[in-house]
Amino acid sequence: MARGKKRSKQPGPVRKWFFRLVKTGLVIGLLGFIALAVTVTVIRSSLPGYEDLKSSPNGQMIRVLDVSGRELFSMGPSYGQWLEYDDIPQVMIDAMVAVEDRRYESHLGVDPIGIARSVKVRLERGRWVQGGSTITQQLARNIFLNNSRTFGRKGREMLLALAIERKFSKEQILELYLNKVYYGGGAYGIDAASRRFFAHSASELSLAEAAIIAGLVKAPSRYSPTADAQAAIDRATVVLRVMQDAGAITAAQAAETKPTAVKMAPEPRQNSVRYFTDWALPQLDLLIDETVEPIEVWTTLDLGMQRAATNAIQTGVPAGVQGALVAIDRDGAVRAMVGGTDYVTSNYNRATQAVRQPGSAWKAFVYMAALEAGYSPNDIVTDQPIKIGNWTPRNSGGNYAGDISLRSAFAYSKNTVAAAIGNDIGTTTVANMARRFGISTPIDVYPSMVLGTSDVRLLEMTRAFASINAKGIAITPYAITKVSNMNGDVLYKSKYDGSRVLVDPWVAAGITDLMQTAVNTGTGRAAKIGRPVAGKTGTTSSNKDGWFLGFSSGLTTGVWMGRDDAKAVRGLQGGRAPAAAFAAFMKVAVAKRKIEKFETDLVLPDWQLEPDEEELYGAPEDGIYVDENGMPIETGQGLEYDLEDGQAEDGPPQLDQGWIDSVLGRGEQGEQPETRQSENDSPADEPQTPARPDAPVSILPKPAEE
C-alpha cells in the first residue's frame, strides 16, 4: 500500500490575525516614527537660535524713570545677569537636576519613566500630582507655551522638548533653563532670584541658598521667601534630602547645611514715590497697546522735588495728622506727589483720592467769577454782618471792617464779603467757574458754598490754580512724557495743548493780583519764599482741614493737612502748617529756576485784619447740588441749625473805615476811598465811581447809616 503524501502545516486563523496585527503595528509604528522624526525635524528647523532664546523676554517688564532718566523702580519680571554654564555654581546645577529631573543626562527630552510614575500616582490618588515633565519640557513650556493643563498642550510640549534636545546641547539647555525660569518675587533666572532673596549674585550661591532657589520652581508663589519664609525653608530641606538620595551630596553635607541660617535680603522699603507711580502707571492702558515687550516709562516726576515734598509733609504736619502735596509745572507735568506721611503705613493717596472741604481756598473761584462779572481788585465793598435766608456767616472773632477794597477782602479772607458776592453774582455762577477749572466732584449751591463747603480733591484744586498761573489757559495734569521699548522705539509721546482758554487773561491777572496780596500781607504770609508768590489759604470750620495752594516761577503747589476721620485738629489753619510746608517745599523746588515777576504789580492794603478762619452760623434749608453741567442733583432736605440774629459776638472794637482813617491820619480833608454804589444811591450832582460798561449793579451790603 502506497504511503500518502505528508500534509504541510498551515497556520490557524488566530495566528494569521496575530501576525497581521504585528505587521500592521510595525508598519504603523514605523510610519509613526517617521512622522515623529519629520515633525521633530521641522520643529527643530523652526526653533530660534540660541542667542535669540537668550534675549527673549518672559512677560512684560516695565522700568519707570523720573524726568532725568533716573530709575524709580521696576515692575513685572526682574532679570539678573546672564550666567554662562561654566559660571553657574555646581551646587545650583546639582540641586536643580536632583529635584526636577534626575535622569536629565540620559533621556532624549522626554522621560518615559517619569511619565509612567506620574500615571501611576494619578491612578492611586485619583488626581494629577506629579507632572513627569523634564527640565527640557519645562523650558519649552516657559518659552513657547503656557501652563494650561490640557493633553494638547502636553503633546506640543513633548514635541518641542524632543526638538530642543536635537538642536541644543545638555549644557545649553540647562543654561537657558537656569537663566529663564521664574522663581517668584518677580525674579526670572537664578541671578535675579539670588539678588532678590539673598542680595548677592548667583555666582556666590551656597548649598543652602541653592536648595532654596531649586525648591521654588515647583510653586514660586507658595514657596517664595517673600511670601512665606518658613515654607521656603521647609521646601529647601526636602531638596537637600533629594540631593542626598540622588548622590549629589553626602549625608554629612546634608546634615551640616542649615537653610534656617540663610540670611534673607530685607524687603525694599516702599517710599512716597509709590503714591505717584500708583496714580501714573494705570494710565498706560490708555496710552499704548504693548503688553508683552519690555518698556521704559519716562515720567514727569522730579526725584529731587519728590524728596523735598516728602520732607515738607513728614516734618510739617502736626502730630496725628495726615498731609498731601501735589506740584504741577506750567505745562501740567506733575513734578511731585505725596499722598500721605508714610506709604508703608497707608498707601491711600490723599492727593488724588480723598475729597475734603477746601474752606476759603474755594474763594479763588468766587472772586474769579466776580472779576469776570465786572468787579475789579480796587473796587470798594462792605464788610459788615449779613444774613442770606437762614444763613448768617461771620468773620473771625466777630469783627467787621466796613468799607474795604476787594483786594483786602480777599487777602484777609472776609467771609461776609464772599457771601455778599455769591449772593450778588449767584452761586451757580461760582459753581460753573469751578467746573471750568476742573473740579469734578459734586458742587452745592447753598449760599454757604462760597466758603468752601463742597468736597474737592487736592489734585483738582492744584490743577485749577495751575490754570490761573497759566493766565487762564486750561492745564491738564499728566504723569507720563514718553514710553519706549528696549530698542528705543517711541510708543507714546505727550503733547502740550494750550488751546483751551478758561477765562480772559485779565481775569487770571486780577485773581493773581489778589493772591499776591494774600501771601505778602494777608493770611498766607507763612508761604513767603523770597520771590514772588501768589496763593490762597483755606481752613474749614472747626479746623478739620488746612489748605494752601499757590504758585511761583511756573510751579504750582497744593498742600492739604487734616485727619482721615475728619475730626477737628486744634490750631490747624491754612496759613500755618500748610503754608509753612508749601514754603519749605518751594524753596527747594524753585531754587534753580529764574525769578519771575507776575504781570500785575503787587498792591498792598493799608492795614492788616484778621487771620483766616471760617466760623459759620446756620445754613439754608433747601440748597441743591449741581453736576458738571450745572444741572441740579437731588440730595434731600438741607440741614437745619440753630440760627443767630446776625449780630457780632462781644470782642475787640469794630475795625471800621473811620478807625482806619484816624490811624492813617485821614481827616475830612484827607483822601477818601472810592465806594461802589448803584446808580440809585448816588446823588445826581456828585461824580460817579468809574466802572466797566458791563459791570453789574452791586447788591453788596452798605454801611449802616448813623
C-alpha positions in Angstrom: 0.0 0.0 0.0 1.5 3.2 -1.1 2.4 5.9 1.6 0.3 9.0 1.1 1.9 12.5 0.8 2.7 14.3 4.1 0.4 17.4 4.7 2.2 20.8 5.2 1.2 22.6 8.4 -0.9 25.7 7.8 -1.2 28.5 10.5 -4.6 28.7 12.1 -6.8 31.7 11.7 -5.8 33.1 15.2 -2.2 33.0 14.3 -2.9 34.6 11.0 -4.7 37.5 12.7 -1.9 37.8 15.2 0.8 38.1 12.5 -1.3 40.5 10.6 -1.7 42.7 13.7 2.0 42.6 14.4 2.9 43.5 10.8 0.3 46.3 10.9 1.6 47.5 14.2 5.2 47.5 12.9 4.1 49.4 9.8 2.1 51.9 11.9 4.9 52.2 14.3 7.4 52.8 11.5 5.2 55.3 9.9 4.6 57.0 13.3 8.3 57.1 14.0 8.9 58.6 10.5 6.1 61.1 11.1 7.5 61.9 14.6 11.0 62.3 13.2 9.8 64.5 10.4 7.7 66.6 12.8 10.6 67.0 15.3 13.0 67.9 12.4 10.5 70.5 11.1 10.1 72.0 14.6 13.8 71.9 15.2 14.4 73.8 12.0 11.9 76.5 13.0 13.3 77.0 16.5 15.0 80.3 17.2 18.8 80.2 17.6 20.5 80.0 20.9 21.3 83.7 21.1 17.7 84.6 20.2 16.4 82.4 23.0 18.8 84.1 25.5 17.4 87.5 24.7 13.7 86.6 24.5 11.6 88.1 27.4 9.5 86.3 29.9 6.5 88.6 30.4 6.5 92.4 30.3 9.0 94.3 32.3 8.3 98.0 33.0 11.1 100.3 34.0 9.8 103.6 35.5 12.1 106.6 35.2 11.9 110.1 36.5 12.2 113.2 34.4 16.0 113.0 34.3 16.1 109.3 33.4 16.9 108.0 36.9 15.1 104.7 37.6 12.4 105.0 40.2 11.6 101.3 40.3 11.0 98.3 38.0 7.8 96.3 37.9 6.9 93.0 36.3 9.7 90.5 35.6 13.1 91.1 37.0 16.2 89.9 35.2 19.6 89.5 36.7 23.0 88.9 35.0 23.1 86.1 32.5 25.4 83.4 33.8 27.2 81.1 31.3 27.1 77.4 32.1 30.7 77.4 33.4 29.9 80.3 35.8 26.9 78.6 37.4 27.8 77.1 40.8 27.8 73.3 40.6 25.7 73.1 43.8 23.0 75.0 41.9 23.1 72.6 38.9 23.1 69.6 41.1 20.2 70.9 43.2 18.1 71.7 40.2 18.8 68.4 38.4 18.2 66.3 41.5 14.8 67.9 42.4 13.4 68.5 38.9 14.9 65.9 36.5 17.1 63.2 38.0 17.5 61.4 34.6 18.3 64.6 32.8 21.6 63.3 31.3 20.1 60.1 29.9 16.7 61.0 28.3 16.1 62.5 24.9 13.9 65.3 26.1 11.0 63.2 27.4 11.4 60.8 30.3 9.2 57.6 29.8 9.9 56.5 33.4 8.8 59.8 34.8 5.6 59.7 32.7 4.9 56.2 33.9 5.4 57.2 37.5 3.1 60.2 37.0 0.3 58.0 35.6 0.7 55.5 38.5 0.3 58.3 41.1 -2.7 59.6 39.2 -4.3 56.2 39.4 -3.5 55.7 43.0 -4.7 59.2 44.2 -7.3 60.0 41.7 -5.8 63.3 40.6 -2.6 64.5 38.9 0.0 65.2 41.5 3.3 64.7 39.5 3.6 66.0 36.0 6.5 64.0 34.9 7.9 66.9 32.9 11.6 67.0 32.3 13.8 70.1 32.5 13.6 70.4 28.7 9.9 70.2 28.7 9.7 72.9 31.4 11.9 75.1 29.3 9.7 74.5 26.2 6.7 75.4 28.2 8.2 78.6 29.7 9.5 79.9 26.4 6.9 78.8 23.8 3.7 77.6 25.6 1.6 78.3 28.7 0.6 76.5 31.9 -2.8 75.2 30.8 -3.4 71.6 31.9 -4.5 70.0 28.7 -3.3 67.0 26.7 -3.0 69.1 23.6 -0.5 71.4 25.3 1.3 68.4 26.8 1.7 66.9 23.4 3.1 70.1 21.9 5.4 70.4 24.9 6.9 66.9 24.3 7.4 67.6 20.6 9.2 70.9 21.4 11.3 69.1 24.0 12.4 66.5 21.6 13.3 69.2 19.0 15.2 71.3 21.6 17.2 68.2 22.6 18.1 67.7 18.9 19.2 71.3 18.4 21.0 72.2 21.7 23.4 70.5 24.0 22.6 69.5 27.5 24.7 72.3 28.9 23.0 74.9 26.7 19.6 73.6 27.8 20.5 73.9 31.4 22.0 77.3 30.9 18.8 78.5 29.3 16.6 76.9 32.0 18.5 78.3 35.0 18.6 81.8 33.5 15.0 82.0 32.3 12.7 80.0 34.7 10.5 82.0 37.1 11.5 81.7 40.8 8.9 84.0 42.4 9.1 87.5 43.7 9.1 88.8 40.1 12.6 87.2 39.5 13.4 85.3 36.3 16.6 83.4 36.4 18.8 82.3 39.2 20.8 85.6 39.3 17.7 87.7 39.7 16.4 85.3 42.3 19.7 85.3 44.2 19.8 89.1 44.2 16.1 89.4 45.1 16.2 86.9 48.1 19.9 87.0 49.2 21.2 90.4 47.9 24.1 88.9 46.0 25.0 87.4 42.7 24.1 83.8 41.9 27.8 83.0 41.3 28.2 83.2 45.1 25.4 80.8 46.0 25.9 78.4 48.9 24.4 74.9 49.0 21.6 76.1 51.4 20.8 79.0 49.1 20.9 76.8 46.0 18.5 74.4 47.7 16.1 77.3 48.5 16.1 78.5 44.9 15.8 75.0 43.4 12.7 74.4 45.7 10.9 77.5 44.3 10.3 76.1 40.7 7.6 73.7 41.8 5.4 76.5 43.2 7.0 80.0 43.2 4.1 81.8 44.8 3.8 79.3 47.6 7.5 78.7 48.4 8.8 82.2 47.7 10.7 83.6 50.8 9.0 86.9 50.3 5.6 85.2 50.6 6.3 82.6 53.2 9.9 82.3 54.6 9.1 79.1 56.6 7.6 77.4 53.6 10.7 78.2 51.6 13.0 76.7 54.3 10.9 73.6 54.6 11.0 73.1 50.8 14.8 73.6 50.8 15.1 70.8 53.4 13.2 68.5 51.0 15.6 69.5 48.2 18.6 68.6 50.3 17.2 65.2 51.1 16.5 64.6 47.4 20.1 65.6 46.5 21.4 63.2 49.1 19.2 60.4 47.6 20.5 61.2 44.1 24.1 61.1 45.3 24.7 64.8 44.6 25.7 65.4 48.2 26.7 63.3 51.1 24.7 62.7 54.2 27.2 64.7 56.2 26.8 67.7 53.8 23.0 67.4 54.1 23.2 67.4 57.9 25.6 70.4 58.0 23.6 72.5 55.7 21.0 74.7 57.6 18.5 76.6 55.4 17.3 78.3 58.6 20.7 80.0 58.9 20.5 81.7 55.5 20.3 85.5 55.7 17.4 86.8 53.6 17.6 90.2 51.9 15.4 92.8 53.6 12.3 93.8 51.7 12.9 97.1 49.8 11.3 100.0 51.6 8.3 101.5 49.8 8.7 105.3 49.8 6.5 108.2 48.7 7.4 107.7 45.1 4.8 104.9 45.0 2.0 107.4 45.6 2.9 108.9 42.2 3.5 105.7 40.3 0.3 104.1 41.7 -1.5 107.0 40.1 0.5 107.2 36.9 1.0 103.7 35.7 -2.7 102.7 35.2 -2.7 105.5 32.6 -0.6 103.2 30.4 -3.7 101.3 29.4 -5.0 104.4 27.7 -1.7 105.4 26.0 -0.2 102.2 24.5 -1.3 98.7 23.3 2.0 97.0 24.0 1.6 94.4 26.8 4.4 91.9 26.1 7.7 93.6 25.2 9.7 95.3 28.0 9.1 99.0 28.1 10.6 102.1 29.6 8.2 104.7 31.0 9.6 108.2 31.3 7.6 110.2 33.9 7.3 113.8 34.9 8.4 113.2 38.4 11.5 115.1 39.6 13.2 113.0 42.2 14.7 116.0 44.0 11.4 117.7 44.2 9.8 114.5 45.4 12.3 114.2 48.3 11.6 117.9 49.2 7.9 117.3 49.1 8.2 114.2 51.3 10.3 116.0 53.8 7.9 119.0 53.9 4.9 116.8 54.6 6.6 114.4 57.1 8.2 117.2 59.1 5.4 119.8 58.7 2.2 118.0 59.7 1.0 118.4 63.3 1.1 115.2 65.4 -1.6 112.7 64.5 -2.4 114.5 61.2 -2.1 113.4 57.6 -0.9 115.5 54.8 -0.7 115.6 51.0 1.2 117.7 48.4 1.0 118.0 44.6 3.3 120.1 42.5 2.4 120.8 38.8 4.6 122.6 36.3 3.4 125.2 33.9 2.5 122.6 31.2 0.7 120.2 33.5 3.6 117.9 34.3 3.3 116.6 37.9 6.7 117.1 39.4 6.0 115.8 42.9 3.1 113.9 44.6 2.9 112.9 48.2 -0.3 111.2 49.3 0.4 110.7 53.0 3.0 110.8 55.7 4.1 107.1 55.1 3.3 104.9 52.1 4.1 101.7 54.0 1.6 102.5 56.8 -1.0 103.8 54.4 -1.0 103.7 50.6 -4.2 105.6 50.4 -3.4 108.6 48.2 -4.9 111.7 49.8 -3.7 113.8 46.9 -5.8 112.0 44.3 -8.5 110.1 46.1 -9.5 112.0 49.3 -12.4 114.5 49.0 -12.3 117.3 51.6 -13.8 120.7 52.1 -11.4 123.4 50.8 -12.6 126.2 53.0 -11.5 129.7 51.9 -9.3 128.3 49.2 -12.6 128.0 47.3 -12.8 131.8 47.3 -10.5 131.8 44.3 -13.5 130.7 42.2 -15.8 133.2 43.9 -13.5 136.1 43.2 -12.8 135.0 39.6 -16.5 134.8 39.0 -16.8 138.3 40.5 -13.9 139.7 38.3 -15.5 138.2 35.2 -18.8 139.7 36.2 -17.2 143.2 36.3 -15.6 143.7 39.7 -12.0 144.9 39.9 -9.4 144.4 42.7 -9.7 148.1 43.7 -13.5 148.1 44.0 -14.8 149.1 47.4 -17.0 146.5 49.2 -18.5 146.5 52.6 -17.6 144.1 55.4 -20.5 144.0 57.8 -23.0 141.5 59.3 -25.1 139.9 56.6 -28.0 137.4 56.6 -28.9 135.4 53.5 -32.1 133.4 54.0 -31.5 131.5 57.2 -27.7 131.7 56.9 -25.6 134.1 58.9 -21.9 134.0 58.2 -19.4 135.9 60.4 -15.7 136.7 60.3 -13.1 135.5 62.6 -13.6 136.9 66.1 -16.8 138.6 65.1 -15.1 141.7 63.7 -16.1 143.7 60.6 -14.1 146.3 58.8 -16.8 148.3 57.0 -15.7 149.7 53.5 -12.6 147.9 52.2 -11.2 147.1 48.8 -11.9 143.8 47.1 -8.2 143.1 47.3 -8.2 143.5 51.1 -11.4 141.3 51.5 -9.6 138.5 49.6 -6.3 138.9 51.3 -7.9 138.6 54.8 -10.5 136.1 53.7 -13.5 138.1 54.8 -16.4 135.7 54.9 -19.2 138.3 54.8 -17.8 139.8 51.6 -17.6 136.4 49.9 -21.1 135.7 51.0 -22.4 139.0 49.6 -20.5 138.4 46.3 -22.0 135.0 45.9 -25.5 136.5 46.6 -24.8 139.2 44.0 -23.5 137.1 41.1 -25.2 133.8 42.0 -23.8 130.7 43.5 -24.5 128.8 40.3 -22.1 131.2 38.5 -19.4 130.3 41.1 -20.1 126.6 40.6 -19.8 126.9 36.8 -16.4 128.7 37.3 -15.2 125.8 39.4 -16.4 123.3 36.8 -14.5 125.3 34.1 -11.3 124.9 36.1 -11.5 121.2 36.5 -13.5 120.5 39.7 -15.3 117.2 39.0 -16.8 116.5 42.4 -20.5 117.5 43.2 -20.8 121.2 43.9 -23.5 122.5 46.2 -25.2 125.9 45.5 -26.1 126.7 49.1 -25.3 130.3 49.8 -22.6 128.9 52.1 -20.8 127.3 49.2 -18.8 130.5 48.7 -16.9 129.5 51.9 -15.8 126.1 50.5 -18.4 123.6 51.8 -18.2 121.3 48.7 -15.8 118.4 48.8 -12.9 118.6 46.4 -9.7 116.7 45.6 -6.2 118.3 46.2 -5.1 117.3 42.6 -8.0 119.1 41.1 -7.6 122.2 43.2 -3.9 122.4 42.4 -4.9 122.0 38.7 -7.2 124.9 39.0 -4.5 127.1 40.5 -2.1 126.0 37.8 -4.6 127.1 35.2 -4.7 130.5 36.9 -0.9 130.6 36.8 -1.1 129.8 33.0 -3.1 133.1 32.6 -6.4 131.3 32.3 -5.4 128.5 29.9 -6.6 125.0 30.9 -3.9 122.9 32.4 -4.3 119.1 32.5 -2.1 117.2 34.9 -0.1 114.4 33.3 2.5 111.9 34.6 4.0 110.2 31.5 6.1 112.0 28.9 7.3 109.1 26.8 7.0 105.3 26.5 9.6 103.4 24.5 10.6 99.8 24.1 14.1 98.5 24.8 15.2 99.2 21.2 14.4 102.8 21.7 11.3 102.9 19.5 8.9 105.5 20.9 5.4 104.1 21.5 3.9 107.3 23.0 5.0 110.9 23.5 3.0 113.5 25.3 1.9 116.7 23.7 1.0 120.0 25.3 -2.3 121.5 24.3 -2.6 125.2 25.3 -5.6 125.9 23.1 -8.4 125.8 25.7 -9.0 129.2 27.3 -11.0 129.2 30.6 -11.1 132.9 31.4 -9.9 136.1 29.8 -6.2 136.9 30.7 -7.3 140.0 32.6 -9.5 137.8 34.9 -6.5 135.5 35.6 -4.3 138.6 36.2 -6.9 140.0 38.6 -7.1 136.9 40.8 -3.2 136.6 40.7 -3.2 140.2 41.9 -5.4 139.3 44.8 -3.4 136.2 45.7 -0.2 138.1 45.7 -1.7 140.3 48.4 -2.9 137.3 50.4 0.7 135.9 50.6 2.5 139.2 51.2 0.3 140.7 53.9 -2.7 138.5 54.3 -3.4 135.0 55.6 -0.7 133.4 53.6 2.4 135.2 55.0 4.0 131.9 56.1 4.2 130.9 52.4 6.8 133.6 51.5 9.9 132.2 49.9 11.9 135.3 48.9 10.5 135.6 45.4 7.0 136.5 44.0 4.3 134.0 45.3 0.6 134.1 44.7 -1.6 131.8 46.7 -4.6 131.3 49.0 -5.2 129.6 52.3 -8.1 127.5 53.3 -9.4 126.5 56.7 -12.6 124.6 57.3 -15.0 125.0 60.2 -13.7 123.5 63.5 -10.2 123.3 61.9 -10.8 120.0 60.3 -8.8 120.8 57.1 -6.0 123.1 56.4 -5.0 124.1 52.8 -2.5 126.3 51.0 -2.4 126.5 47.2 -0.1 128.8 45.3 2.5 129.3 42.5 5.8 130.8 41.8 8.3 130.6 39.0 6.0 128.5 36.9 5.4 125.8 39.6 2.0 125.4 41.2 1.8 123.5 44.5 -1.1 122.5 46.6 -0.9 121.3 50.3 -3.6 119.7 52.4 -3.5 118.6 56.0 -6.1 117.0 58.2 -7.2 113.8 59.9 -8.6 110.9 57.9 -11.5 110.6 60.2 -12.3 114.4 59.6 -12.0 115.2 63.3 -11.0 118.7 64.4 -7.3 119.5 64.8 -6.5 122.2 67.3 -4.7 125.1 65.7 -4.8 123.7 62.2 -5.2 126.6 59.8 -4.2 127.0 56.2 -2.0 129.9 57.0 0.1 127.9 59.5 1.3 124.4 58.9 0.1 124.0 55.2 1.6 127.4 54.2 4.8 126.6 56.0 5.0 123.2 54.3 4.4 124.9 50.9 7.3 127.3 51.6 9.6 124.5 52.8 9.0 122.6 49.5 9.0 125.6 47.2 12.3 127.0 48.5 14.0 123.7 47.3 11.8 123.1 44.2 12.3 126.5 42.5 15.8 127.3 43.9 17.4 126.8 40.4 14.6 128.5 38.5 14.7 132.1 37.3 12.8 134.5 39.5 9.7 135.5 37.6 7.6 138.6 38.4 3.9 138.5 37.8 2.4 140.7 35.2 0.3 142.5 37.8 2.1 144.8 40.2 1.8 143.9 43.9 -0.6 146.3 45.7 -0.7 146.0 49.5 -3.6 147.1 51.6 -3.2 149.9 54.1 -3.8 147.8 57.2 -3.9 144.3 58.5 -7.0 142.4 59.6 -7.8 139.0 61.0 -6.3 135.6 60.2 -8.1 133.1 58.0 -10.7 131.1 59.9 -14.2 130.2 58.9 -17.0 130.2 61.5 -20.5 129.7 60.1 -23.8 130.4 61.7 -26.7 128.5 60.2 -27.3 127.1 56.7 -30.1 127.3 54.2 -32.8 124.6 54.4 -33.3 123.8 50.7 -29.9 124.1 49.0 -29.1 121.9 46.0 -26.0 120.3 44.4 -25.2 120.7 40.7 -23.4 118.3 38.4 -20.6 119.1 36.0 -23.1 120.6 33.6 -24.7 122.8 36.2 -27.8 120.7 36.4 -29.4 120.1 39.9 -28.7 116.9 41.8 -31.3 115.8 44.4 -29.8 115.3 47.8 -32.8 115.7 50.1 -33.5 118.4 52.7 -30.7 120.6 53.8 -29.5 120.6 57.4 -31.1 122.8 60.0 -29.2 124.8 62.6 -29.9 127.0 65.5 -29.8 130.4 64.0 -28.3 133.6 65.4 -29.6 137.1 64.8 -26.5 138.1 62.8 -25.0 140.3 65.5 -21.3 140.1 66.2 -20.2 138.5 69.4 -18.6 140.6 72.1 -15.0 141.2 71.1 -12.4 143.8 70.2 -13.7 147.2 69.0 -15.1 147.2 65.5 -12.5 147.8 62.8 -14.3 150.1 60.6 -13.3 152.7 57.9 -13.4 155.6 60.4 -10.9 153.9 62.6 -8.7 153.2 59.6 -8.8 156.8 58.5 -7.9 158.0 62.0 -4.9 155.7 62.2 -3.7 156.8 58.8 -4.2 160.5 59.5 -7.1 160.9 57.1 -9.3 163.7 58.2 -12.1 165.5 56.5 -9.6 166.8 54.0 -7.9 163.6 53.6 -8.3 161.4 50.6 -11.4 159.3 50.9 -11.6 155.8 49.3 -13.9 155.3 46.4 -17.1 153.5 47.1 -19.0 151.1 44.8 -22.6 152.3 44.6 -25.6 151.7 42.5 -26.9 154.4 40.3 -30.0 155.0 42.5 -27.8 155.6 45.6 -25.6 158.3 44.1 -26.6 161.9 44.3 -27.1 163.4 40.8 -24.6 166.2 41.4 -21.7 164.0 42.6 -19.3 162.3 40.2 -19.8 158.5 39.7 -17.2 155.9 40.5 -15.6 154.7 37.2 -16.8 151.2 36.3 -16.8 149.0 33.3 -19.7 149.5 30.9 -20.8 145.9 31.5 -20.3 146.0 35.3 -23.4 144.7 37.2 -25.3 146.7 39.7 -23.9 145.7 43.1 -26.1 144.5 45.8 -23.3 144.2 48.4 -24.3 145.4 51.9 -23.8 149.1 52.6 -22.6 150.6 55.9 -25.5 151.3 58.3 -26.4 155.0 58.4 -25.6 156.7 61.6 
